[in-house]
């Protein structure tokens, strides 16, 4: 009987991206690795719970949900979330950053200092710079100031990020865009006194993500389904996304869609000449209809 695994998501570390499985096992994902798994045929996707606790109801969740949580667990998770602005008394210091995802696509955000640049890797930021460092509420106030004064958002859609990864400008061009916004940001009046402003220092994740020479994506996995198979060669990864070279071309898999499913290995040999097959619903990149390979 095939061994069944449950995925906890994609994590970024010193060794690069890795899939984490329930129980703590990690599968490091070097470029060129064959990613191959199948969804248990008669299974349902189940809520992953919240804050380290299992879902009390064991509720079924939609295959298209990137959160893989039922309404109650989603509410509990956001009730203890810095991102949702529901925590005001966290004593840890926080960093404010500008993250660059493509030409004209820059966002402002905050992350705990102790996390370093992990949050930027998780979001798929191609380049970034720190802006300031200080207490949580001061970081929050500066984040709002920057959004209002500079017109930069605190979120950018993943499809927008994916659309530009294979056609990025040169490093000095993207660094210059970040440098210009950094200069405008630190020159604003109204910064909280408790927030230490940080000098400009561009950090680039092109090598970490494997984006040099990345072919354009032709499709994006829209959901997993019982009995479906995903198989392809890993050519790049950014944020939660794996760019897999399949028989049809590069297909993007958002690994958040893997959570909540029971998965097994799918290492069988494909037909001659095929790099990999994907039999779960996908949508053409930039299109509106789902389909099957």
N, C-alpha and C positions, 0 to 999 in steps of 0.2 A: 504494500500500500504506500502511495506517495506521501512524503512528509508535507505537512501543511504549515504555512507560515503566515503571520500577520505583520504587516508593515506599519512602523510607527512614523515613517516619513524620511525625508532626505536631510542629512546634517552635513555641515561644512566644518572641516578641521584642518590640521596641518598636512594631512595626507590627501587633502582634496575632498570631493563629495563622497558620501557613503550612505547607503540605505541602512536604516536601523530597523531591527525586527523586535517584536515583543520578546522579552527575556534579555535584551541588551546586545544580542549579536549584531555585528556590523558587516556589511558587504562594501568594501572600498571599490570605487568605480574609476579605474584609470581609462584614459582614452583608448579606444579600440576594443574594449571589453564587450562581449556579447551579453546583452541584457535579454533574458528570456524567462517569461513566467506565464502561467495560465491561471485563470480564475476558477475556483472550484465550481463544478458544473451545476450543482443543485443548491448552491448557497445564496444567502442574502447579505447585503451590506448592512452592517450593524453599527450603531452609534459607538464612538470611541470613548465616550465619557468626558469628564472635565476635571482639571486640576489634579491629575493622577489617580482619579477614582473612576471605576467602571460605571457605565450607565445602569441605573437601578432597574429600568424597564427593559433593557436590552433592545431598544427600539430600532426598527428598520429605518434606513435613511436613503435619500436619493443617490443614485449613482453619479449625478452631475455635481453634487455638493463638494466643494473643496475643503469644507470644514469637517465633514463626516460626523456631525453632531445633531442630535434631536433638539427641538426648541428649548427644552428645559436645561439640557447640558450646555447648550450655546449660551443661554442666559447666565448660568453659573460661571462659565469660563470668562465671560466679559465682565462679570461683577468683580473680578480680581485681576483686571487687565490695565496695565499702564497705557497701552495703545488706545483703550476705550476711555481714558481719562476718568477712571473710577477709583484710583488710588491717589491720595494726596499726602500721605504721611510716610512714604518710603524714604528712609534716611540715607540711602545710597546716593553717591554723586552720579550725575547724568551728563552725557555729551550731546550737543546739538550738532547736526551734520547737514551738508548739502550733498545729495546723491544725484549723479548724472546717468541717464539710461540711454540717451540718444540726443541728437540735435533738437534743442528746444524742450527737452523732457528732463526737467530737474525738479526734485522735491526736497522738502525740508523735513527733518524728523529728529527724534531723540532716542537714545539707547543708554542703558546703564554702562558706566565707564568700565566696570569689571568684565563686560562682554567683548570689549575691544571692537573689532570690525565684523564680528560674526553677523550682526543684524544686516549689514550692508551686503554680505555674501548671500544671506537668506533672501534678500529682496531682489537680487540680480543686478545690483548697481555696478555699472561698467567702470565708473570712476566716482570718487568722492573726496571731500575735504571736511575736516572738523571746523566748526565755527566757534564753539564755546563749551564751557564745562562748569557745572555747579549744582546746586540743589534741584530736586525734581520740579518744584513749582516755578522756580526761576527759569529752568529750561523750557517748561511749558509756555510761560509768558513770552519768551523770546521766539519760540516756534510760531506762536500766533502773530507776533509782530512781523516776522519775516513773511508769513503767508499774506498778510494784509499789505505790507509796504512793497514787497517785490512781486506779488502776484504769482508766487509759486505754490503748488498744491502740496498736501501731505500724503496723497496717493496718486499712483499712475497705474492704469489698467495693464494687466499682463499681456494682453494681445498687442498693445502698443509697444511694449518692451520687446516682444518676440519679433515684431515686424522689422526692427532695425538692426538686430544683432549681426546679420550677415552683410551689412553695408555701412559699417561705422566709419567715421572720418579718422584721420590719423591721430595718434596720441596727443601731439602738441595742440591740435585743434580742439579736442575735447577738454584738455587741461586748461586751455585759454578761456573757454566758456565758463568753466567752474571758477577759475581765478577771478573773472570779471564779476560774477555774482558774489563771490566771497568778499571782494572789496566793497561792493555796495552794501552787503549785509553788515559787516563790522563797522561801517561808517554811519549806520543809522542811529538816530537819537531814540532814547526810550529803552535801551537795553537794561535789564535788571542789574542792580549794583552787585548782587551776589554771583553773577555769572562772569567767569573769566573768559575773555575773548581769546581764541586760539589763532596762531598764524596760519597762513595758507600753506598747505602741503598736499598736493594731489596724490592720491593712491589709485592705481589702475589695476583692474581685475581681468583684463583681457587674457593674460596667460593663465590665470587661475581658472577661468571659464572655458578656455580652449577656443576662443572666438576667431583667432586669425585664420583666414581662409575658409570660414564656415559657409557651407552651401545654404542657400535660402530654404526655409521650411516649406513643404508643399501641403502639409495638413497638421492638424492638432487633434489629439485624442479628446473626445468630448465626454466619454464615460467608459467605465469598465462594465462588463456584463458576464453573468455566469457562463462558463465554457469558453470565454474569449481568451485569445492569446496575444501577447505582445512580445515581439522578438526583433531585435535590431542591434546594430553596432553603435556604441556610444561615441559620438564625435564631438560633443560639447555638453556643458551643463551650466546653468545660471539660475540662481535662486532655487525654486523647487522643480525647475524644468530639466528634463533630459532630452537632448536632441539625438534621435536615433536614426541611423541610416538603414532604411529598409529597402525591399525590392522596388518600392515606388519612389523612393527619394527620402529626404529627411522629414521625419515626423516628430512633433514635439509631444512629450508625455509629461503632464503636470503630476508629479509624484504624490501630491495631496489627494489625487483621485484613487490612489492605491490603498489608503487607510480604510479600515473597516471591513475589508474583504479577506476571505481565506484564499491564499495563493499557493500554487505548487510550481515546481520547476517545469520548464518547457524547453528541453535541450535537444529535442529530436532534430534530425537532419531535414533541411528544407530542400525543395526541388533544385536541380542543378542550375546554377547561375543566380540564384536568389540570395540576397544578403540577409533577408529576414522577412517574416510575415506578421501582419497585424490584423486580427479579425474582430476587433472591438469597434464600436462606432467612432468615426472621425468626422471632422468637418474640414473642407478645403480651407486652406489658410486665407482668410479674408472673405470666405463664402458664408452662406447661411444654412446650407443643407447638410444633414448627416449622411453617412454612407458606410459601407463596409468594404474593406480591401477584398 
